[in-house]
Amino acid sequence: MVRGKNDKVDAQRIAYYAFLHRHELKPVNLPSDCLLKIKNLFAFRDRLIKTQRGRPAASLKQTIKDLKATGPRRLLIS
C-alpha cells in the first residue's frame, strides 16, 4: 500500500493499473435513451408515492420542481 495521496498521483496509478489489466477489460453496453427515460419516470413515481405516504409537503414541492426541470416532454419524447 502506498501512502500520501493526491489527485494527480491517484490518476496516474489508476491509469497504470488499467493499462496493466487492459486485456481483462470488457465493453459495457449502456442502456438506451428510452430505457433511461423509463427509469427516470419510475424514480419520479416512487418519489411521489413516498411523498403521499406522509412525507412533508416540501418534499412533494421539490419532486414537482425536479420533474418540471427535467421536462416531462423530454422524458417521453425523443
C-alpha positions as CSV (number, residue, x, y, z in Angstrom):
1,M,0.0,0.0,0.0
2,V,1.2,3.5,-0.8
3,R,0.6,6.4,1.5
4,G,0.5,10.1,0.6
5,K,-2.3,10.8,-1.8
6,N,-3.2,13.5,-4.2
7,D,-5.4,13.5,-7.3
8,K,-2.6,13.6,-9.8
9,V,-0.8,10.6,-8.3
10,D,-4.1,8.7,-7.9
11,A,-5.0,9.3,-11.6
12,Q,-1.6,8.1,-12.7
13,R,-1.9,4.9,-10.5
14,I,-5.4,4.2,-11.8
15,A,-4.2,4.7,-15.4
16,Y,-1.2,2.4,-14.9
17,Y,-3.4,-0.3,-13.3
18,A,-5.9,0.0,-16.2
19,F,-3.1,-0.3,-18.7
20,L,-1.6,-3.4,-17.0
21,H,-5.1,-5.1,-17.0
22,R,-6.3,-3.9,-20.3
23,H,-6.6,-7.5,-21.6
24,E,-9.3,-8.2,-19.0
25,L,-11.5,-5.2,-20.0
26,K,-14.9,-6.0,-21.4
27,P,-17.0,-3.5,-23.3
28,V,-20.0,-2.1,-21.5
29,N,-23.4,-1.8,-23.2
30,L,-25.0,1.4,-22.0
31,P,-28.8,1.4,-21.6
32,S,-30.8,3.0,-24.5
33,D,-32.2,6.5,-24.1
34,C,-35.7,5.0,-24.0
35,L,-34.7,2.8,-21.0
36,L,-33.1,5.7,-19.2
37,K,-36.3,7.8,-19.7
38,I,-38.4,4.9,-18.3
39,K,-36.1,4.6,-15.3
40,N,-36.4,8.3,-14.6
41,L,-40.2,8.1,-14.8
42,F,-40.2,5.2,-12.3
43,A,-37.9,7.1,-10.0
44,F,-40.2,10.1,-10.0
45,R,-43.2,7.9,-9.5
46,D,-41.5,6.3,-6.4
47,R,-40.7,9.7,-5.0
48,L,-44.3,10.8,-5.5
49,I,-45.6,7.7,-3.8
50,K,-43.3,8.2,-0.8
51,T,-44.4,11.8,-0.6
52,Q,-48.1,10.8,-0.5
53,R,-47.3,8.4,2.5
54,G,-46.9,11.2,5.0
55,R,-43.7,13.0,3.8
56,P,-43.7,16.8,4.3
57,A,-45.3,19.0,1.6
58,A,-41.8,20.5,0.9
59,S,-40.7,17.1,-0.4
60,L,-43.6,17.0,-2.8
61,K,-42.8,20.5,-4.0
62,Q,-39.2,19.5,-4.6
63,T,-40.3,16.4,-6.5
64,I,-42.6,18.5,-8.7
65,K,-39.9,21.1,-9.2
66,D,-37.4,18.4,-10.3
67,L,-40.0,16.9,-12.7
68,K,-40.6,20.3,-14.3
69,A,-36.9,21.0,-14.6
70,T,-36.3,17.6,-16.3
71,G,-39.3,18.3,-18.5
72,P,-41.9,15.6,-19.0
73,R,-41.9,16.0,-22.8
74,R,-38.1,15.4,-22.8
75,L,-38.7,12.3,-20.7
76,L,-41.4,10.9,-23.0
77,I,-40.4,12.1,-26.5
78,S,-37.0,11.7,-28.1
